Amino acid sequence: MLEIQDMGNGLFVVKINMNEVLTLDVPELKEKLQQAILSKDIKKLVLDLSDVKMITSSGIGIFLNINQSLKSSFRLAAPQPEVEKVLELTKVTSVVKLFSTVDAALKSF
């Protein structure tokens, strides 16, 4: 479900290895992300969305929670066109910074 990379200095890249983030998946995904943030002492996080082809509004809610808990040291990266459209329509991109690549998101810190 999650692939976690330590980039050093509290900066991590987490890739969601799921095609669809549906409402039923949200509680488990949220718990795994929160556990990773706490157990690995994540200070800055880039969430790689390159494998995600569809996401529900409850999945998007996770991003807003993480952004709040990391005090805006959170970036979304590499969304598929459909996911990017949903993020823009729901105005998530006005709160969470979105980048076309993981590298661009990492460089933004």
C-alpha positions, 0 to 999 in steps of 0.5 A: 500500500505504501512505499517509504523512502528516507531522503535524510533530514526528516524528509521522506517520499511516500508512494501510494501503491494503489490504483484507486483510493476508495472510501473503504480504503481511507481508514487503513491508508490514513492509519498507515500514513499517520503511523509512518509519520510518527514512527519515522519522525517525518518532518517533511513529506512528499506524497507520490501519487503516480500510481493513483488513477482515481481518488474519492473525496474522503481520500482527499481529506487525508491529504488535508489532515496530513498537511495540517499535522505537518504544518504545511511541510507536505507536498503532493507529486506526480498525479495522474491527469484525472487525480490532478483534475479532482484535486483542482476542482476540490480546491486542495491545490489552494492548500497543499502544494502540487508538483508534476514530479517528485523531484520538483516537490523535493526541491521545493523544500 
